[in-house]
Amino acid sequence: MAWVYLVVAGLLEVVWAFFMKQSSGFTRLWPSVITLGTMGVSFALLSLAMRTLPLGTAYTVWTGIGAVGAFIVGVLWLNEGVHPLRVAAAGLILAGIVLMRLAPQGPIA
């Protein structure tokens, strides 16, 4: 269940990042409310995931989902540029998320 919490928390990080952009520096009410609400839920779910998962794994996966998701949202909905280096960087972050998921969680035996 911790991984489900973590993935949802990461997806909500994308949502709050998008609405933070839409809030224009917290000068628009509803985007600001959505930012703060989804931020709170994202942090709460991350906290639940951290009950079971190691800090380094949980935080890395959470921020990675947020970073790659924000990149995708920026390209698809905010008309941000797509450059091969940006795509490669997002791919490397995604590879890091996959490796964190596949790596054993305990100490080296």
Residue pairs with C-beta under 8 A, 6 or more apart in sequence:
1 52
2 48
2 49
2 51
2 52
2 53
2 58
3 49
3 53
3 101
5 45
5 46
5 48
5 49
6 45
6 46
6 49
6 53
6 58
6 61
6 62
7 61
7 65
8 45
9 41
9 42
9 43
9 44
9 45
9 46
9 49
9 62
10 42
10 61
10 62
10 63
10 64
10 65
10 66
10 69
11 65
11 69
12 38
12 39
12 41
12 42
12 45
13 42
13 62
13 63
13 65
13 66
13 69
13 70
14 65
14 66
14 69
14 70
14 73
15 34
15 38
15 42
16 34
16 35
16 36
16 38
16 39
16 42
17 66
17 69
17 70
17 73
18 70
18 73
18 77
19 31
19 32
19 34
19 35
19 38
20 26
20 31
20 35
21 78
22 28
22 31
23 31
23 32
23 35
24 31
26 32
26 35
42 62
46 58
46 59
46 62
49 58
49 62
50 58
50 59
53 105
54 105
56 100
57 100
57 101
57 103
57 105
60 96
60 97
60 100
61 97
61 100
61 101
64 93
64 94
64 96
64 97
64 100
65 97
67 90
67 93
68 90
68 93
68 94
68 97
71 80
71 86
71 90
72 90
74 80
75 81
75 82
